[in-house]
Amino acid sequence: MTKAERVTFVINTLKEYYPTIPIPLDHKDPYTLLIAVLLSAQCTDVRVNKITPLLFAKADNPYAMIKLSVEEIQQIIRPCGLSPMKSKGIYGLSHILIDKHQGQVPANFEDLEALPAVGHKTASVVISQAFGVPAFPVDTHIHRLLYRWNLSDGSNVVQTEKDAKRLFPKALWNELHLQIIWYGREYCQARGWDLNKDLITQTVGRKSVLDTYHKKTSR
């Protein structure tokens, strides 16, 4: 199967599995999405969705957020991990949004990535999900799956993003990155992976990945 054929198979299969695509993080606007994505670093979306209602009940906009202290924010978000860094980031970016952006989340990479605790992946998620701008955020699921599907060499997430953008049509980026995330969680996990339930990897998978899987399961 050629790379173009693998790409087509992936697109068609994901569309069949996920004709409608739920956004994993609960939010109501760009600001609450930005905060939720920031909190999701090294934390599950399930846990983030349990914590954000507690935080947003006190502050769901930058003007309300800066009325809280860093310590108050940290106490609320502690279950998400990395709370000292995240609380400072939330407080600091809220000030910047007020001082430089009239309290609004900017819809461009340069301004988003200039905010405290906001990296390229976080900016990509906000750009795509809040503003509908084509982007291809690469999380651990997408990085793992594109390697297993022999669509990227797995060297680093920067290369994986470049490969994804080169291989997949730009018009599909925003839905595809979510479809791949859901597929990775349900069928192509890092641990407890059952290849028999993973149609895409069975069909287009990298030979070395398939060989390693079969060796492990045959022991």
Secondary structure, 3 states (H helix, E strand, C coil): CCHHHHHHHHHHHHHHHCCCCCCCCCCCCHHHHHHHHHHCCCCCHHHHHHHHHHHHHHCCCHHHHCCCCHHHHHHHHHHHCCHHHHHHHHHHHHHHHHHHHCCCCCCCHHHHHCCCCCCHHHHHHHHHHHHCCCCCCCCHHHHHHHHHCCCCCCCCHHHHHHHHHHHCCHHHHHHHHHHHHHHHHHCCCCCCCCHHHCHHHHHHCCHHHHHHHHHHHCC
